[in-house]
Amino acid sequence: RAGQVATVEGLGQAPQLNGQAAELLKWDPEKGRWNVRLLDSDETKSLRPENLVALPWAQFVPGCSAMMTDVSGAEGQRCSLLRWEPSGGKWVVLPDALQGKPTEERRLRPRQLRVLAAGGDEEESPDAEVLGGSSDEEGEECGGAGALAGDVLQEGSIARVSGSGSHLDGQKVRLRTWKDIGGPFGQWDVQVLSTGEVLTLHPGCLEATAVDE
């Protein structure tokens, strides 16, 4: 998802970028690439999803708790993520109240945040997640076994429709844009690979899948 931080891997034509960290700014559905901003240089690049691996400490979603870092006057302070602002490439956060005093919203880059686990500790995970797949490219609500929340599936990845009760079941789709609407899980704009049709689906209708399954 936009607003996360990933490591660049597997670039052949620009190997000097491999190993660098980058902020995911926006998914370009026409090119099938992520627009990213490199942490070291602030350069923007357009990269395929298979060349990006999400960092465990930076898998941000609205509503999660995070710790602010490299923020003047608020180093180590906790906050809640409210929303992602694509125009500025920043998260709008609300710092926790200090000594009962209310706080004001702040706008921070993803690099200035560290996701916190439920217990308040910095998130630790041995498993990095590859962002998206590598193939070519009216809302419905559904549920059922294997339902996945919006922060598990990634923009640009491939999923199979399941449990929608429609002709779409079994079809593969590319995830285009996550919309924070329709309840706590939001909805996905997707494109059906076989027909090119674009529609909106509840995340409970989608199962992550490999491109060649």
Backbone as ProteinMPNN parsed JSONL, in Angstrom:
{"seq_chain_A": "RAGQVATVEGLGQAPQLNGQAAELLKWDPEKGRWNVRLLDSDETKSLRPENLVALPWAQFVPGCSAMMTDVSGAEGQRCSLLRWEPSGGKWVVLPDALQGKPTEERRLRPRQLRVLAAGGDEEESPDAEVLGGSSDEEGEECGGAGALAGDVLQEGSIARVSGSGSHLDGQKVRLRTWKDIGGPFGQWDVQVLSTGEVLTLHPGCLEATAVDE", "coords_chain_A": {"N_chain_A": [[0.827, -1.21, 0.0], [0.288, 2.321, -0.554], [2.33, 4.625, 1.223], [3.856, 2.948, 2.713], [7.136, 1.54, 3.489], [9.747, 0.168, 1.585], [12.273, -2.223, 0.539], [14.525, -1.998, -2.156], [15.069, -4.42, -4.604], [16.738, -6.749, -6.803], [17.176, -5.311, -9.215], [18.391, -5.073, -12.459], [19.27, -3.26, -14.45], [19.795, -0.986, -13.011], [21.625, -1.52, -10.753], [22.813, -0.219, -8.626], [20.832, 0.759, -7.048], [19.804, -1.334, -5.635], [19.065, -2.674, -2.473], [18.601, -0.25, -1.296], [16.325, 1.754, 0.651], [12.912, 2.704, 0.127], [10.162, 4.952, -0.09], [6.805, 4.185, -0.679], [4.828, 5.869, -2.859], [2.705, 6.171, -4.802], [0.568, 4.044, -6.711], [0.829, 3.246, -10.085], [-1.483, 2.389, -12.259], [-1.552, 2.205, -15.029], [1.06, 1.815, -15.948], [1.735, -0.289, -14.366], [3.423, -0.076, -12.178], [5.147, 1.073, -9.187], [5.355, 4.373, -7.992], [8.023, 5.664, -6.316], [9.938, 7.044, -3.546], [13.252, 7.488, -2.887], [14.965, 6.907, 0.155], [17.598, 7.701, 0.759], [18.389, 9.636, -1.126], [16.187, 11.153, -1.865], [15.287, 11.029, -4.445], [12.858, 10.323, -6.989], [11.47, 7.347, -8.3], [10.278, 4.937, -10.713], [9.131, 1.831, -10.208], [8.893, -1.722, -10.704], [6.549, -3.887, -9.02], [7.62, -6.387, -8.235], [10.207, -5.797, -7.646], [10.297, -4.733, -5.17], [10.315, -5.026, -1.671], [8.426, -5.192, 1.167], [9.145, -3.584, 4.256], [9.114, -4.858, 7.567], [8.727, -3.059, 9.751], [7.381, -0.983, 8.671], [4.797, -1.36, 7.658], [2.291, 0.213, 7.291], [-1.081, 1.149, 8.129], [-4.191, 2.973, 8.073], [-5.241, 3.922, 11.322], [-3.514, 2.371, 12.805], [-1.037, 2.089, 15.442], [1.932, 3.964, 15.991], [5.423, 4.821, 16.367], [7.049, 7.898, 16.601], [9.939, 9.047, 14.921], [13.054, 10.719, 14.465], [11.914, 13.231, 14.621], [11.63, 16.476, 15.462], [11.425, 17.439, 18.798], [9.617, 15.455, 19.382], [10.635, 12.929, 19.492], [10.43, 9.463, 19.674], [7.834, 9.527, 20.624], [4.485, 8.265, 20.856], [1.904, 7.728, 18.384], [-1.167, 7.885, 16.463], [-2.081, 6.685, 13.28], [-3.872, 8.502, 10.947], [-4.653, 9.087, 8.215], [-3.522, 8.699, 4.804], [-1.89, 11.043, 2.789], [-1.72, 11.444, -0.465], [-0.929, 13.571, -2.11], [1.069, 15.023, -0.829], [2.696, 13.021, -0.051], [2.746, 12.044, 2.577], [1.961, 10.867, 5.935], [-0.89, 11.651, 7.866], [-0.938, 12.145, 11.222], [-1.922, 11.617, 14.664], [-0.563, 12.608, 17.543], [-0.191, 10.935, 20.711], [-1.889, 12.043, 23.668], [-0.187, 14.132, 25.991], [0.42, 14.156, 29.377], [-2.28, 14.596, 29.796], [-2.876, 16.681, 28.101], [-4.322, 17.883, 25.105], [-3.37, 17.078, 21.703], [-2.113, 18.142, 18.465], [-2.744, 17.431, 14.98], [-0.178, 16.015, 12.923], [1.998, 15.981, 10.06], [3.801, 13.518, 8.584], [6.603, 11.92, 7.007], [6.762, 8.531, 5.779], [9.222, 7.399, 6.561], [9.69, 8.507, 9.013], [8.353, 7.115, 10.912], [7.587, 4.259, 12.957], [6.042, 1.21, 13.061], [3.954, 0.005, 15.689], [3.469, -2.837, 17.744], [0.571, -4.563, 19.127], [0.966, -4.546, 21.882], [2.391, -2.267, 22.3], [5.057, -2.317, 21.705], [7.821, -1.955, 19.419], [7.213, -3.156, 16.168], [8.186, -6.438, 15.278], [9.202, -8.658, 12.832], [10.082, -11.598, 11.125], [9.509, -12.026, 8.515], [9.537, -10.655, 5.397], [7.515, -8.937, 2.974], [6.71, -9.354, -0.368], [5.846, -6.835, -2.66], [3.164, -6.851, -4.585], [2.437, -8.29, -7.879], [3.731, -9.741, -10.96], [2.64, -9.848, -13.497], [0.664, -9.192, -16.548], [-1.594, -6.834, -16.681], [-18.711, -1.383, -9.718], [-19.459, -2.008, -6.668], [-19.301, -4.9, -4.553], [-20.395, -6.733, -1.764], [-19.153, -9.208, 0.334], [-18.376, -12.252, 2.085], [-16.659, -14.811, 3.93], [-14.73, -17.887, 4.079], [-11.259, -17.414, 4.415], [-11.224, -14.662, 4.109], [-9.643, -11.518, 3.614], [-8.059, -8.713, 5.055], [-7.635, -5.221, 4.046], [-4.943, -4.466, 4.431], [-3.393, -6.677, 3.983], [-3.475, -7.68, 1.339], [-1.895, -6.194, -1.484], [-1.56, -3.113, -3.373], [-1.363, -3.553, -6.805], [-0.859, -6.255, -6.696], [-1.812, -9.701, -7.453], [-4.954, -11.298, -7.224], [-7.481, -13.781, -6.434], [-10.928, -13.952, -7.082], [-13.364, -14.872, -4.749], [-16.189, -16.328, -3.237], [-18.065, -14.378, -3.863], [-20.462, -14.931, -4.981], [-21.1, -14.498, -7.582], [-20.596, -14.325, -11.212], [-17.958, -13.747, -11.203], [-16.464, -15.286, -9.463], [-13.569, -17.195, -8.985], [-12.159, -15.892, -10.956], [-9.155, -14.11, -11.865], [-7.745, -11.103, -10.628], [-6.217, -7.858, -10.847], [-5.106, -5.818, -8.229], [-5.876, -2.462, -7.922], [-6.433, 0.132, -6.597], [-6.759, 1.001, -3.198], [-9.547, 1.846, -1.259], [-10.568, 3.726, 1.444], [-13.308, 3.173, 2.424], [-16.698, 2.1, 3.018], [-16.963, 0.792, 5.536], [-14.861, -0.687, 8.176], [-12.913, -2.105, 6.738], [-12.743, -1.127, 4.19], [-12.63, -0.953, 0.551], [-11.603, -2.521, -2.55], [-10.509, -1.248, -5.676], [-10.413, -3.049, -8.594], [-9.007, -4.812, -11.439], [-10.165, -7.013, -13.818], [-8.31, -9.659, -15.035], [-8.777, -11.21, -17.339], [-10.667, -9.853, -18.884], [-10.3, -7.108, -18.649], [-12.092, -5.533, -17.361], [-13.04, -3.085, -14.943], [-13.783, -2.847, -11.544], [-15.277, -2.61, -8.237], [-14.525, -4.233, -5.204], [-15.264, -5.888, -2.112], [-12.825, -6.651, 0.426], [-13.174, -9.183, 1.522], [-13.88, -10.78, -0.549], [-11.621, -11.536, -1.859], [-8.707, -13.42, -2.505], [-5.322, -13.819, -1.911], [-3.024, -14.755, -4.465], [-0.747, -16.646, -6.518], [0.683, -15.564, -9.644], [0.868, -17.503, -11.673], [-0.759, -19.603, -10.879]], "CA_chain_A": [[0.0, 0.0, 0.0], [0.969, 3.607, -0.501], [2.646, 5.05, 2.578], [4.762, 1.999, 3.335], [8.535, 1.623, 3.105], [10.193, -1.111, 1.042], [13.649, -2.335, 0.078], [14.662, -2.255, -3.586], [15.821, -5.651, -4.84], [16.68, -7.441, -8.091], [17.274, -4.463, -10.401], [19.535, -5.396, -13.292], [19.75, -2.095, -15.188], [20.245, 0.021, -12.038], [21.963, -2.305, -9.566], [23.226, 0.647, -7.524], [19.662, 1.034, -6.202], [19.475, -2.51, -4.841], [19.373, -2.544, -1.055], [18.14, 1.03, -0.773], [14.943, 1.825, 1.122], [12.117, 3.667, -0.634], [8.784, 5.173, 0.335], [5.827, 3.969, -1.739], [4.008, 7.068, -2.953], [1.463, 5.988, -5.57], [0.554, 2.965, -7.695], [0.464, 3.667, -11.439], [-2.11, 1.213, -12.868], [-1.287, 2.156, -16.468], [2.399, 1.247, -16.143], [1.933, -1.445, -13.507], [4.608, 0.218, -11.382], [5.05, 1.969, -8.044], [6.16, 5.582, -7.876], [8.642, 5.606, -4.993], [10.915, 8.085, -3.205], [14.375, 6.872, -2.204], [15.25, 7.56, 1.421], [18.942, 8.277, 0.808], [18.598, 10.765, -2.037], [14.91, 11.825, -2.152], [14.931, 10.861, -5.85], [11.673, 9.519, -7.262], [11.671, 6.321, -9.304], [9.118, 4.117, -11.061], [9.656, 0.477, -10.08], [7.953, -2.84, -10.734], [6.286, -4.402, -7.664], [8.469, -7.516, -7.881], [11.501, -5.278, -7.206], [10.097, -4.072, -3.876], [9.98, -5.925, -0.565], [7.972, -4.364, 2.28], [9.857, -3.715, 5.523], [8.139, -5.166, 8.632], [8.445, -1.935, 10.639], [6.746, 0.106, 7.925], [3.568, -1.803, 7.009], [1.326, 1.117, 7.92], [-2.465, 1.267, 7.673], [-4.909, 3.923, 8.927], [-5.719, 3.396, 12.592], [-2.494, 1.655, 13.568], [-0.191, 2.889, 16.329], [3.307, 4.06, 15.534], [6.339, 5.657, 17.137], [7.681, 8.92, 15.776], [11.392, 9.054, 14.999], [13.648, 11.818, 13.708], [10.932, 14.321, 14.641], [12.078, 17.439, 16.466], [10.544, 17.651, 19.932], [8.662, 14.362, 19.584], [11.357, 11.687, 19.275], [9.972, 8.348, 20.494], [6.446, 9.68, 21.061], [3.523, 7.437, 20.148], [0.864, 8.424, 17.637], [-2.089, 7.065, 15.681], [-2.139, 7.085, 11.879], [-5.235, 8.864, 10.565], [-4.884, 8.92, 6.772], [-2.4, 8.947, 3.907], [-2.107, 12.143, 1.856], [-0.862, 11.178, -1.626], [-0.418, 14.793, -2.728], [2.321, 15.404, -0.177], [3.475, 11.839, 0.277], [2.92, 12.007, 4.033], [0.884, 10.384, 6.8], [-1.458, 12.538, 8.88], [-0.945, 11.386, 12.474], [-2.331, 12.331, 15.868], [0.252, 12.17, 18.67], [-0.893, 10.649, 21.954], [-1.941, 13.161, 24.613], [0.862, 14.152, 26.997], [-0.022, 14.715, 30.65], [-3.676, 15.008, 29.687], [-3.049, 17.819, 27.203], [-4.623, 17.453, 23.727], [-2.316, 17.323, 20.722], [-2.572, 18.509, 17.136], [-2.313, 16.56, 13.891], [1.092, 16.296, 12.277], [2.197, 15.305, 8.772], [5.131, 12.926, 8.634], [6.96, 10.949, 5.986], [6.801, 7.159, 6.306], [10.523, 7.124, 7.183], [9.699, 9.067, 10.359], [7.427, 6.326, 11.722], [7.851, 2.838, 13.179], [4.783, 0.624, 13.481], [3.985, -0.598, 17.011], [2.614, -3.994, 17.952], [-0.574, -4.308, 20.002], [1.428, -4.299, 23.247], [3.099, -1.006, 22.381], [6.453, -2.485, 21.329], [8.083, -1.822, 17.984], [6.878, -4.395, 15.471], [9.284, -7.261, 14.799], [8.718, -9.77, 12.029], [11.144, -12.126, 10.285], [9.047, -12.234, 7.147], [9.266, -9.495, 4.552], [6.451, -9.218, 2.022], [6.89, -8.81, -1.711], [4.733, -5.962, -3.0], [2.559, -6.969, -5.897], [2.78, -9.384, -8.769], [4.578, -9.364, -12.09], [2.009, -10.193, -14.782], [-0.082, -8.109, -17.169], [-2.857, -6.448, -16.039], [-19.969, -1.59, -8.986], [-19.041, -2.667, -5.442], [-20.016, -6.066, -4.076], [-19.987, -7.097, -0.425], [-19.207, -10.638, 0.522], [-17.512, -12.732, 3.143], [-16.443, -16.236, 3.821], [-13.436, -18.382, 4.485], [-10.102, -16.822, 3.741], [-11.362, -13.226, 3.899], [-8.426, -10.825, 3.939], [-8.189, -7.278, 5.242], [-6.977, -4.456, 3.016], [-3.517, -4.296, 4.636], [-2.701, -7.908, 3.629], [-3.321, -7.574, -0.107], [-1.173, -4.98, -1.836], [-1.82, -2.521, -4.675], [-0.528, -4.119, -7.84], [-0.754, -7.704, -6.596], [-2.841, -10.495, -8.113], [-5.825, -12.006, -6.294], [-8.574, -14.543, -7.03], [-12.238, -13.643, -6.513], [-13.944, -16.054, -4.119], [-17.289, -16.077, -2.308], [-18.893, -13.225, -4.221], [-21.77, -15.402, -5.433], [-21.353, -13.99, -8.929], [-19.799, -14.942, -12.266], [-16.556, -13.389, -11.026], [-15.765, -16.261, -8.631], [-12.542, -17.945, -9.69], [-11.422, -15.0, -11.853], [-8.021, -13.395, -11.295], [-7.823, -9.65, -10.772], [-5.101, -7.06, -10.329], [-5.548, -4.795, -7.298], [-5.465, -1.156, -8.431], [-6.433, 1.196, -5.593], [-7.5, 0.757, -1.962], [-10.396, 2.959, -0.85], [-10.962, 3.63, 2.844], [-14.749, 3.387, 2.466], [-17.46, 0.852, 3.143], [-16.709, 0.075, 6.783], [-13.476, -0.663, 8.654], [-11.978, -2.748, 5.836], [-12.671, -0.443, 2.914], [-12.891, -1.731, -0.66], [-10.564, -2.482, -3.566], [-10.721, -1.133, -7.115], [-9.653, -4.13, -9.216], [-9.17, -5.007, -12.875], [-10.232, -8.426, -14.165], [-7.229, -9.9, -15.991], [-9.233, -11.814, -18.587], [-11.523, -8.963, -19.673], [-9.936, -5.707, -18.494], [-13.16, -4.833, -16.645], [-12.667, -2.475, -13.673], [-14.896, -2.816, -10.608], [-14.927, -2.461, -6.826], [-14.851, -5.428, -4.437], [-14.955, -5.979, -0.693], [-11.651, -7.512, 0.578], [-13.566, -10.547, 1.846], [-14.066, -11.53, -1.798], [-10.336, -11.657, -2.547], [-7.696, -14.286, -1.92], [-4.013, -13.645, -2.535], [-2.663, -15.913, -5.266], [0.393, -16.474, -7.412], [0.285, -15.219, -11.003], [0.768, -18.667, -12.545], [-1.555, -20.701, -10.282]], "C_chain_A": [[0.854, 1.25, 0.0], [1.178, 4.006, 0.957], [3.538, 4.085, 3.317], [6.19, 2.241, 2.86], [8.986, 0.237, 2.675], [11.671, -1.045, 0.694], [13.649, -2.657, -1.414], [15.544, -3.486, -3.776], [15.703, -6.082, -6.299], [16.719, -6.576, -9.319], [18.542, -4.815, -11.17], [20.131, -4.189, -13.97], [20.234, -0.975, -14.266], [20.608, -0.669, -10.729], [22.391, -1.465, -8.37], [22.072, 0.972, -6.58], [19.302, -0.146, -5.309], [19.947, -2.329, -3.396], [18.94, -1.226, -0.451], [16.682, 0.934, -0.314], [14.204, 2.927, 0.375], [10.713, 3.754, -0.067], [7.855, 4.98, -0.857], [4.851, 5.142, -1.757], [2.67, 6.811, -3.635], [1.628, 4.848, -6.556], [0.077, 3.515, -9.023], [-0.136, 2.47, -12.166], [-1.85, 1.092, -14.365], [0.059, 1.488, -16.758], [2.612, -0.036, -15.352], [3.167, -1.287, -12.638], [4.262, 1.107, -10.193], [5.905, 3.208, -8.278], [6.703, 5.618, -6.447], [9.607, 6.769, -4.817], [12.018, 7.433, -2.377], [14.721, 7.637, -0.933], [16.59, 8.285, 1.407], [19.069, 9.565, 0.004], [17.366, 11.623, -2.288], [14.56, 11.797, -3.634], [13.647, 10.046, -5.957], [11.967, 8.571, -8.423], [10.35, 5.619, -9.57], [9.598, 2.675, -11.145], [8.554, -0.561, -10.136], [7.753, -3.384, -9.314], [7.182, -5.558, -7.266], [9.861, -7.083, -7.46], [11.412, -4.546, -5.869], [9.668, -5.093, -2.832], [9.659, -5.07, 0.656], [8.79, -4.644, 3.536], [8.846, -3.914, 6.65], [7.768, -3.967, 9.503], [7.64, -0.835, 9.964], [5.504, -0.33, 7.171], [2.388, -1.063, 7.66], [-0.052, 1.005, 7.286], [-3.157, 2.28, 8.576], [-5.429, 3.244, 10.181], [-4.661, 2.692, 13.412], [-1.697, 2.633, 14.428], [1.241, 2.856, 15.833], [4.111, 4.918, 16.499], [6.995, 6.642, 16.191], [9.189, 8.907, 15.998], [11.937, 10.132, 14.076], [12.658, 12.97, 13.546], [11.302, 15.255, 15.782], [11.026, 17.635, 17.559], [9.58, 16.527, 20.208], [9.331, 13.0, 19.359], [10.861, 10.6, 20.229], [8.537, 8.446, 20.972], [5.527, 8.812, 20.221], [2.487, 8.294, 19.439], [-0.038, 7.406, 16.963], [-2.121, 7.598, 14.257], [-3.595, 7.318, 11.479], [-5.506, 8.595, 9.085], [-3.597, 9.233, 6.01], [-2.779, 10.066, 2.958], [-1.185, 11.961, 0.653], [-0.26, 12.427, -2.232], [0.921, 15.207, -2.13], [3.212, 14.232, 0.158], [3.742, 11.714, 1.76], [1.696, 11.392, 4.723], [0.418, 11.52, 7.703], [-1.599, 11.712, 10.149], [-1.432, 12.275, 13.612], [-1.499, 11.804, 17.026], [-0.612, 11.904, 19.902], [-0.825, 11.869, 22.87], [-0.825, 13.018, 25.645], [0.369, 14.867, 28.245], [-1.431, 15.297, 30.555], [-3.921, 16.161, 28.746], [-3.323, 17.319, 25.784], [-3.476, 17.817, 22.787], [-2.936, 17.658, 19.369], [-2.03, 17.53, 16.101], [-0.965, 17.016, 13.346], [1.157, 15.521, 10.968], [3.64, 14.839, 8.691], [5.355, 11.99, 7.454], [6.981, 9.548, 6.604], [8.111, 6.836, 7.027], [10.604, 7.618, 8.624], [8.801, 8.295, 11.326], [7.919, 4.894, 11.844], [6.576, 2.228, 13.733], [4.976, -0.055, 14.838], [3.041, -1.785, 17.069], [1.527, -3.639, 18.944], [-0.134, -3.969, 21.418], [2.19, -3.01, 23.407], [4.564, -1.104, 22.033], [6.605, -2.3, 19.824], [7.899, -3.17, 17.315], [8.143, -5.115, 15.024], [8.701, -8.428, 14.038], [9.851, -10.276, 11.162], [10.768, -12.207, 8.821], [8.787, -10.917, 6.448], [8.256, -9.907, 3.5], [6.736, -8.561, 0.687], [5.651, -8.024, -2.097], [4.296, -6.202, -4.428], [3.064, -8.139, -6.71], [3.571, -8.883, -9.957], [3.961, -9.737, -13.434], [1.36, -8.97, -15.409], [-1.379, -7.858, -16.397], [-4.29, -6.843, -16.529], [-19.712, -2.359, -7.716], [-19.913, -3.836, -5.075], [-19.496, -6.416, -2.704], [-20.158, -8.585, -0.247], [-18.287, -11.021, 1.655], [-17.302, -14.193, 2.955], [-15.053, -16.614, 4.214], [-12.34, -17.698, 3.697], [-10.241, -15.343, 3.48], [-10.119, -12.515, 4.39], [-8.694, -9.343, 4.076], [-7.354, -6.554, 4.209], [-5.476, -4.312, 3.19], [-2.741, -5.568, 4.331], [-2.442, -7.936, 2.124], [-2.699, -6.219, -0.442], [-1.591, -4.453, -3.203], [-0.831, -3.085, -5.69], [-0.404, -5.623, -7.798], [-1.934, -8.386, -7.289], [-3.638, -11.255, -7.06], [-6.883, -12.779, -7.086], [-9.87, -14.168, -6.315], [-12.849, -14.933, -5.972], [-15.071, -15.637, -3.175], [-18.152, -14.887, -2.632], [-20.298, -13.636, -4.632], [-22.116, -14.921, -6.816], [-20.474, -14.736, -9.933], [-18.315, -14.659, -12.116], [-15.783, -14.414, -10.216], [-14.795, -17.092, -9.466], [-11.698, -17.102, -10.626], [-10.247, -14.364, -11.12], [-8.135, -11.91, -11.605], [-6.516, -9.029, -10.3], [-5.666, -5.962, -9.432], [-4.989, -3.438, -7.72], [-5.339, -0.127, -7.31], [-7.269, 0.782, -4.401], [-8.285, 2.008, -1.582], [-10.833, 2.744, 0.589], [-12.432, 4.017, 3.0], [-15.425, 2.06, 2.759], [-17.155, 0.086, 4.403], [-15.23, 0.036, 7.103], [-12.472, -1.253, 7.683], [-11.84, -2.029, 4.496], [-12.978, -1.378, 1.754], [-11.738, -1.556, -1.634], [-11.147, -2.166, -4.946], [-9.832, -2.178, -7.771], [-9.92, -4.152, -10.712], [-9.123, -6.499, -13.169], [-9.213, -8.693, -15.275], [-7.733, -10.393, -17.344], [-10.004, -10.857, -19.479], [-11.115, -7.491, -19.636], [-10.978, -4.892, -17.75], [-12.655, -4.31, -15.306], [-13.9, -2.388, -12.786], [-14.368, -2.717, -9.192], [-15.402, -3.673, -6.047], [-14.458, -5.268, -2.976], [-13.763, -6.917, -0.519], [-11.977, -8.954, 0.942], [-13.796, -11.412, 0.63], [-12.748, -11.908, -2.457], [-9.379, -12.532, -1.774], [-6.393, -14.072, -2.662], [-3.627, -14.919, -3.281], [-1.443, -15.613, -6.098], [-0.112, -16.229, -8.828], [0.012, -16.458, -11.84], [0.014, -19.831, -11.942], [-2.678, -21.108, -11.204]], "O_chain_A": [[1.987, 1.25, 0.483], [0.326, 3.763, 1.811], [3.945, 4.367, 4.444], [6.43, 3.036, 1.952], [8.65, -0.757, 3.319], [12.249, 0.035, 0.57], [12.867, -3.487, -1.877], [16.622, -3.589, -3.19], [14.695, -5.815, -6.954], [16.335, -7.039, -10.393], [19.633, -4.851, -10.601], [21.352, -4.075, -14.071], [20.998, -0.11, -14.692], [19.969, -0.43, -9.705], [22.344, -1.932, -7.232], [22.293, 1.407, -5.449], [18.574, 0.019, -4.33], [21.069, -1.892, -3.138], [18.911, -1.084, 0.771], [15.91, 0.128, -0.833], [14.788, 3.955, 0.031], [10.146, 2.757, 0.38], [8.089, 5.544, -1.925], [4.134, 5.376, -0.784], [1.621, 7.188, -3.112], [2.685, 4.691, -7.166], [-0.959, 4.177, -9.089], [0.606, 1.613, -12.646], [-1.92, -0.006, -14.915], [0.182, 0.696, -17.693], [3.548, -0.788, -15.621], [3.879, -2.259, -12.387], [3.241, 1.794, -10.181], [7.052, 3.101, -8.714], [5.936, 5.606, -5.485], [10.038, 7.395, -5.785], [11.76, 6.893, -1.302], [14.765, 8.867, -0.936], [16.711, 9.368, 1.979], [19.78, 10.484, 0.41], [17.477, 12.707, -2.861], [13.623, 12.479, -4.049], [13.379, 9.184, -5.121], [12.622, 8.942, -9.397], [9.422, 5.689, -8.764], [10.374, 2.325, -12.033], [7.433, -0.328, -9.683], [8.674, -3.347, -8.499], [7.487, -5.714, -6.084], [10.633, -7.904, -6.964], [12.335, -3.829, -5.482], [8.781, -5.913, -3.069], [10.506, -4.313, 1.13], [9.092, -5.797, 3.845], [7.829, -3.221, 6.695], [6.626, -3.86, 9.949], [7.255, 0.139, 10.611], [5.174, 0.262, 6.143], [1.62, -1.619, 8.446], [-0.186, 0.797, 6.08], [-2.761, 2.44, 9.73], [-5.983, 2.146, 10.128], [-4.873, 2.434, 14.597], [-1.683, 3.838, 14.177], [1.706, 1.841, 15.315], [3.558, 5.639, 17.331], [7.445, 6.27, 15.107], [9.656, 8.771, 17.129], [11.354, 10.423, 13.032], [12.572, 13.596, 12.49], [11.285, 14.853, 16.946], [9.875, 17.96, 17.269], [8.797, 16.604, 21.155], [8.645, 12.022, 19.063], [10.869, 10.787, 21.445], [8.058, 7.544, 21.659], [5.751, 8.635, 19.024], [2.223, 9.429, 19.833], [0.281, 6.219, 16.899], [-2.18, 8.809, 14.041], [-4.443, 6.442, 11.65], [-6.492, 7.94, 8.746], [-2.712, 9.933, 6.503], [-3.866, 10.05, 2.38], [0.001, 12.284, 0.731], [0.82, 12.36, -2.819], [1.803, 15.685, -2.842], [4.348, 14.411, 0.598], [4.836, 11.324, 2.167], [0.583, 11.39, 4.197], [1.236, 12.265, 8.242], [-2.296, 10.698, 10.16], [-1.367, 13.502, 13.542], [-1.699, 10.668, 17.456], [-1.632, 12.561, 20.112], [0.148, 12.624, 22.858], [-0.549, 11.915, 26.119], [-0.045, 16.025, 28.192], [-1.738, 16.335, 31.142], [-5.064, 16.593, 28.594], [-2.629, 16.421, 25.307], [-2.713, 18.747, 23.049], [-4.136, 17.477, 19.161], [-1.002, 16.886, 16.31], [-0.649, 18.205, 13.309], [0.455, 14.525, 10.791], [4.574, 15.64, 8.724], [4.423, 11.352, 6.964], [7.192, 9.399, 7.807], [8.11, 6.081, 7.999], [11.484, 7.199, 9.376], [8.521, 8.766, 12.428], [8.586, 4.377, 10.947], [6.074, 2.676, 14.765], [6.035, -0.623, 15.106], [1.945, -1.745, 16.511], [1.54, -2.559, 19.535], [-0.796, -3.18, 22.092], [2.603, -2.669, 24.516], [5.266, -0.093, 22.053], [5.653, -2.464, 19.06], [8.362, -4.195, 17.814], [9.055, -4.505, 14.467], [7.808, -9.115, 14.533], [10.529, -9.476, 10.517], [11.63, -12.434, 7.972], [7.917, -10.149, 6.859], [8.146, -11.087, 3.166], [6.976, -7.356, 0.616], [4.53, -8.487, -1.887], [4.978, -5.802, -5.371], [3.97, -8.87, -6.31], [4.03, -7.741, -9.97], [4.685, -9.923, -14.412], [1.475, -7.857, -14.894], [-1.996, -8.627, -15.659], [-5.282, -6.46, -15.908], [-19.798, -3.577, -7.871], [-21.129, -3.789, -5.259], [-18.285, -6.402, -2.482], [-21.179, -9.156, -0.628], [-17.503, -10.2, 2.131], [-17.711, -14.767, 1.945], [-14.268, -15.765, 4.638], [-12.462, -17.439, 2.5], [-9.461, -14.79, 2.704], [-9.587, -12.848, 5.449], [-9.467, -8.773, 3.306], [-6.485, -7.145, 3.568], [-4.776, -4.059, 2.21], [-1.513, -5.547, 4.413], [-1.319, -8.188, 1.688], [-2.951, -5.224, 0.238], [-1.937, -5.231, -4.093], [0.378, -3.093, -5.461], [0.096, -6.227, -8.747], [-2.916, -7.743, -7.659], [-3.066, -11.794, -6.113], [-7.148, -12.478, -8.25], [-9.903, -14.078, -5.088], [-12.852, -15.96, -6.65], [-14.914, -14.694, -2.4], [-18.902, -14.419, -1.775], [-21.216, -12.816, -4.639], [-23.285, -14.924, -7.203], [-19.718, -15.64, -9.576], [-17.496, -15.255, -12.816], [-14.553, -14.421, -10.268], [-15.156, -17.622, -10.516], [-10.629, -17.539, -11.052], [-10.317, -14.108, -9.918], [-8.56, -11.512, -12.689], [-5.805, -9.592, -9.468], [-6.596, -5.256, -9.822], [-3.776, -3.278, -7.859], [-4.261, 0.425, -7.094], [-8.374, 0.266, -4.568], [-7.737, 3.11, -1.585], [-11.403, 1.705, 0.921], [-12.765, 5.031, 3.613], [-14.778, 1.013, 2.747], [-17.09, -1.143, 4.373], [-14.423, 0.645, 6.4], [-11.284, -0.943, 7.777], [-10.904, -2.303, 3.746], [-13.521, -2.465, 1.951], [-10.99, -0.581, -1.563], [-12.158, -2.746, -5.342], [-8.624, -2.197, -7.535], [-10.908, -3.598, -11.196], [-8.158, -7.175, -12.814], [-9.24, -8.044, -16.321], [-7.178, -10.033, -18.382], [-10.006, -11.018, -20.7], [-11.533, -6.71, -20.491], [-10.786, -3.697, -17.525], [-11.923, -5.009, -14.606], [-14.947, -1.91, -13.223], [-13.158, -2.737, -8.969], [-16.545, -4.104, -6.202], [-13.47, -4.613, -2.642], [-13.675, -7.905, -1.248], [-11.169, -9.853, 0.708], [-13.898, -12.634, 0.742], [-12.753, -12.541, -3.513], [-9.248, -12.414, -0.556], [-6.352, -14.134, -3.89], [-3.868, -16.026, -2.8], [-1.135, -14.45, -6.358], [-1.219, -16.644, -9.173], [-0.939, -16.49, -12.621], [0.127, -20.952, -12.438], [-3.449, -22.01, -10.877]]}, "name": "protein", "num_of_chains": 1, "seq": "RAGQVATVEGLGQAPQLNGQAAELLKWDPEKGRWNVRLLDSDETKSLRPENLVALPWAQFVPGCSAMMTDVSGAEGQRCSLLRWEPSGGKWVVLPDALQGKPTEERRLRPRQLRVLAAGGDEEESPDAEVLGGSSDEEGEECGGAGALAGDVLQEGSIARVSGSGSHLDGQKVRLRTWKDIGGPFGQWDVQVLSTGEVLTLHPGCLEATAVDE"}
